[in-house]
Amino acid sequence: MKTTLRFFSLLFLLSACDNQPNFAELCENNTEICDEFKEDSWCKRERIMVGFSNLEQKLAASDLHKYHQLLSYENYAQCMVHASKIEHIKLKHKQTMRVDNAIKAKNRIKEISKETEISEHPHLLYYHWSRYINEGALDKFLAQEGSIALENPRSQFNLATYYTKIDSKKTLKLLYHSLELSNENEQINPEVFESISTIFIEKQQVKRVYIWLRILRLYMPEHKEVTENSLNDYISGYNLDKNLLDKVAKSTLEKIKSGTFKAPKI
């Protein structure tokens, strides 16, 4: 789940950068942004996202852009921590550099988290609860339930995540609504598909489990756990009509991507 979230975060940040200059142009005009970390062959994608999120905040400071910064620094820090564990036989300084980069990223996360402690933005409220168990932030986030402030895919998913262990029916409704709010111009959070399939696994609704796992596979072919082999094994194990269910999955995903998806009855 964490890997998927990390992947989604990068997709989310990439989509926010579609109209931005390329990274070389960014560095040429904003040297302070690119000089933050010592360049490494590892985590280039994550470092680029840090650069774009910082440029976004520099050009138009906002709480939403600070949220993007937090996500990008988290992704970069996680990548650098992993990279720092890979020991260089000949280049010991590489390992030290990666540790330093990871520490710098974590320090920036602390700084931005401190800056946003009193933010009323729903993404940041949920962030402070999920990362720091800030109950006050959670109360403020839940107080916005039903308001226009939470009428976006990310906030609906966050609400669903909160209600997961409390009310599965409501969780499913929120996950569906998250997909209803998606449009063709934005990336979809693949964790929504995972979460929906998990609910149907618990309900032992095998056809729906397959449909949503197939949707996840169609949307995210590189998923390491939901593979063609695992899906075929599932079909065989429950003697399901693969052609029919694949058609349903494909049609459903097309509706989600085009912004025309309507939640089925629960």
C-alpha positions as CSV (number, residue, x, y, z in Angstrom):
1,M,0.0,0.0,0.0
2,K,2.8,2.4,0.8
3,T,4.5,1.7,-2.5
4,T,1.2,2.4,-4.3
5,L,0.7,5.7,-2.4
6,R,4.2,6.7,-3.2
7,F,3.6,6.0,-6.9
8,F,0.3,7.9,-6.8
9,S,2.0,10.9,-5.1
10,L,4.5,11.1,-7.9
11,L,1.9,10.9,-10.6
12,F,-0.1,13.6,-8.8
13,L,2.9,15.9,-8.6
14,L,3.8,15.1,-12.2
15,S,0.3,16.1,-13.4
16,A,0.7,19.4,-11.5
17,C,3.8,20.1,-13.4
18,D,2.5,19.6,-17.0
19,N,2.7,23.3,-17.8
20,Q,6.0,23.9,-16.0
21,P,9.4,24.3,-17.7
22,N,11.6,21.2,-17.9
23,F,14.0,20.5,-15.1
24,A,17.0,21.8,-16.8
25,E,15.2,25.2,-17.3
26,L,14.1,25.1,-13.7
27,C,17.7,24.7,-12.5
28,E,19.0,27.4,-14.8
29,N,16.6,30.0,-13.5
30,N,16.3,28.7,-9.9
31,T,19.7,27.5,-8.8
32,E,18.8,27.6,-5.1
33,I,16.2,25.0,-5.7
34,C,18.4,22.5,-7.6
35,D,21.4,23.0,-5.3
36,E,19.4,21.8,-2.2
37,F,20.6,18.3,-2.6
38,K,23.9,16.8,-3.9
39,E,23.1,15.2,-7.3
40,D,23.0,11.4,-7.3
41,S,22.2,8.8,-9.9
42,W,19.5,7.4,-7.6
43,C,16.1,9.1,-6.9
44,K,16.3,11.4,-9.9
45,R,12.6,11.3,-10.4
46,E,11.9,12.1,-6.8
47,R,14.4,14.9,-6.8
48,I,12.8,16.4,-9.9
49,M,9.4,16.4,-8.1
50,V,11.0,18.2,-5.1
51,G,12.2,20.8,-7.5
52,F,8.9,21.3,-9.2
53,S,7.0,21.4,-5.9
54,N,9.4,24.1,-4.6
55,L,9.0,26.1,-7.8
56,E,5.2,25.8,-7.5
57,Q,5.4,27.2,-4.0
58,K,7.9,29.9,-5.0
59,L,5.7,31.2,-7.9
60,A,2.4,31.0,-6.0
61,A,2.7,30.3,-2.3
62,S,-0.3,28.4,-0.9
63,D,-1.2,25.7,1.7
64,L,-2.0,23.4,-1.2
65,H,1.4,23.8,-2.6
66,K,3.0,23.2,0.8
67,Y,1.1,20.0,0.9
68,H,2.7,19.1,-2.5
69,Q,6.0,20.0,-1.0
70,L,5.5,17.6,1.9
71,L,4.6,14.7,-0.4
72,S,7.6,15.3,-2.7
73,Y,10.0,15.6,0.2
74,E,8.6,12.4,1.8
75,N,9.0,10.5,-1.5
76,Y,12.5,11.7,-1.9
77,A,13.5,11.0,1.7
78,Q,12.1,7.4,1.4
79,C,14.0,6.8,-1.8
80,M,17.3,8.2,-0.3
81,V,17.0,6.2,2.8
82,H,16.6,3.1,0.7
83,A,19.6,4.1,-1.5
84,S,21.8,4.9,1.5
85,K,21.5,1.2,2.6
86,I,23.2,0.1,-0.6
87,E,26.9,0.0,0.3
88,H,29.4,1.2,-2.2
89,I,32.6,-0.8,-2.2
90,K,34.7,1.8,-3.9
91,L,32.7,5.0,-3.4
92,K,32.0,5.3,0.3
93,H,31.3,9.0,-0.1
94,K,28.2,8.1,-2.1
95,Q,26.6,6.4,0.9
96,T,27.5,9.4,3.1
97,M,26.0,11.8,0.6
98,R,22.8,9.8,0.4
99,V,22.4,9.8,4.2
100,D,23.0,13.6,4.2
101,N,20.4,14.1,1.5
102,A,17.9,12.0,3.4
103,I,18.5,14.0,6.6
104,K,18.0,17.3,4.7
105,A,14.7,16.1,3.2
106,K,13.5,15.0,6.6
107,N,14.4,18.3,8.1
108,R,12.5,20.1,5.4
109,I,9.5,17.9,6.2
110,K,9.7,19.0,9.8
111,E,10.0,22.7,8.8
112,I,7.0,22.6,6.5
113,S,5.0,20.6,9.0
114,K,5.6,23.2,11.6
115,E,4.6,26.0,9.2
116,T,1.3,24.2,8.4
117,E,0.3,23.2,11.9
118,I,-2.6,25.7,12.1
119,S,-3.6,25.4,8.4
120,E,-7.3,24.8,7.8
121,H,-6.7,23.2,4.4
122,P,-8.3,19.8,4.4
123,H,-5.3,18.0,2.8
124,L,-3.0,19.4,5.5
125,L,-5.5,18.7,8.3
126,Y,-5.6,15.1,7.3
127,Y,-1.8,15.0,6.8
128,H,-1.2,16.3,10.3
129,W,-3.5,13.6,11.8
130,S,-2.2,10.7,9.7
131,R,1.5,11.6,10.3
132,Y,1.5,13.1,13.8
133,I,-1.8,11.8,15.3
134,N,-3.0,15.4,15.7
135,E,-6.5,14.9,17.0
136,G,-7.3,18.6,16.7
137,A,-6.5,18.5,13.0
138,L,-8.7,15.4,12.6
139,D,-11.7,17.1,14.4
140,K,-11.4,20.1,12.0
141,F,-11.1,17.8,9.0
142,L,-14.2,15.8,10.0
143,A,-16.1,19.0,10.7
144,Q,-15.8,19.8,7.0
145,E,-17.5,16.5,5.9
146,G,-20.3,17.3,3.6
147,S,-19.0,20.7,2.6
148,I,-17.7,21.8,-0.7
149,A,-14.1,21.9,0.8
150,L,-14.0,18.1,0.7
151,E,-15.7,17.7,-2.7
152,N,-12.5,16.4,-4.3
153,P,-11.1,12.9,-5.0
154,R,-8.2,13.2,-2.5
155,S,-10.4,14.4,0.5
156,Q,-13.0,11.8,-0.2
157,F,-10.3,9.1,-0.2
158,N,-8.9,10.5,3.1
159,L,-12.4,10.4,4.6
160,A,-12.8,6.8,3.4
161,T,-9.5,5.9,5.0
162,Y,-10.6,7.3,8.3
163,Y,-13.9,5.3,8.2
164,T,-12.4,2.1,7.1
165,K,-12.5,0.4,10.5
166,I,-15.7,2.2,11.5
167,D,-18.3,1.8,8.7
168,S,-17.5,-0.3,5.6
169,K,-20.7,0.7,3.8
170,K,-19.8,4.4,4.2
171,T,-16.2,3.7,3.3
172,L,-17.3,2.2,0.0
173,K,-19.7,5.1,-0.7
174,L,-16.9,7.6,-0.2
175,L,-14.5,5.6,-2.4
176,Y,-17.1,5.5,-5.2
177,H,-17.7,9.3,-4.7
178,S,-14.0,9.9,-5.0
179,L,-14.1,8.2,-8.4
180,E,-17.2,10.2,-9.4
181,L,-15.3,13.4,-8.7
182,S,-12.4,12.4,-10.9
183,N,-12.1,14.0,-14.4
184,E,-10.1,13.3,-17.5
185,N,-7.5,15.9,-16.7
186,E,-6.2,14.4,-13.5
187,Q,-4.5,11.3,-12.3
188,I,-6.5,8.7,-10.4
189,N,-5.3,7.4,-7.0
190,P,-4.9,3.6,-7.6
191,E,-5.3,3.0,-3.8
192,V,-9.0,3.7,-4.4
193,F,-9.2,0.5,-6.6
194,E,-7.2,-1.5,-4.0
195,S,-9.4,-0.3,-1.2
196,I,-12.6,-1.1,-3.0
197,S,-11.4,-4.6,-3.9
198,T,-10.4,-5.2,-0.3
199,I,-13.9,-4.3,0.9
200,F,-15.4,-6.9,-1.6
201,I,-12.8,-9.5,-0.4
202,E,-14.2,-9.0,3.1
203,K,-17.7,-9.3,1.8
204,Q,-16.7,-12.4,-0.2
205,Q,-18.1,-10.9,-3.4
206,V,-15.7,-12.6,-5.7
207,K,-16.9,-11.2,-9.0
208,R,-16.6,-7.6,-7.8
209,V,-13.2,-8.4,-6.3
210,Y,-12.0,-9.5,-9.7
211,I,-13.5,-6.5,-11.5
212,W,-11.7,-4.0,-9.3
213,L,-8.4,-5.8,-9.3
214,R,-8.6,-5.9,-13.1
215,I,-9.3,-2.2,-13.1
216,L,-6.2,-1.7,-11.0
217,R,-4.2,-3.9,-13.3
218,L,-5.5,-2.0,-16.4
219,Y,-4.7,1.4,-14.8
220,M,-1.4,0.3,-13.2
221,P,0.2,-2.5,-15.3
222,E,3.4,-2.3,-13.3
223,H,1.7,-3.3,-10.1
224,K,3.9,-6.0,-8.5
225,E,1.2,-7.9,-6.7
226,V,-1.8,-7.7,-9.1
227,T,-0.3,-9.6,-12.1
228,E,-1.9,-11.3,-15.0
229,N,-0.9,-14.7,-13.5
230,S,-2.6,-13.8,-10.2
231,L,-5.8,-12.6,-11.9
232,N,-5.9,-15.7,-14.1
233,D,-5.4,-17.9,-11.0
234,Y,-8.3,-16.0,-9.3
235,I,-10.6,-16.6,-12.4
236,S,-9.7,-20.3,-12.4
237,G,-10.1,-20.7,-8.6
238,Y,-13.6,-19.3,-8.6
239,N,-14.6,-20.5,-12.1
240,L,-15.5,-17.0,-13.3
241,D,-16.4,-15.7,-16.7
242,K,-13.2,-13.8,-17.6
243,N,-14.4,-12.2,-20.8
244,L,-17.5,-10.8,-19.3
245,L,-15.8,-9.5,-16.2
246,D,-12.9,-8.0,-18.2
247,K,-15.5,-6.1,-20.3
248,V,-17.1,-4.7,-17.2
249,A,-13.7,-3.7,-15.8
250,K,-12.6,-2.0,-19.0
251,S,-15.9,-0.1,-19.4
252,T,-15.9,1.0,-15.8
253,L,-12.3,2.3,-16.0
254,E,-13.2,4.2,-19.2
255,K,-16.0,5.9,-17.4
256,I,-13.8,6.8,-14.5
257,K,-11.1,8.3,-16.7
258,S,-13.6,10.3,-18.7
259,G,-15.3,11.7,-15.6
260,T,-18.7,10.0,-16.3
261,F,-18.5,7.3,-13.6
262,K,-21.6,6.9,-11.5
263,A,-21.5,5.0,-8.2
264,P,-23.5,1.7,-8.3
265,K,-26.0,1.0,-5.6
266,I,-24.5,-0.3,-2.4
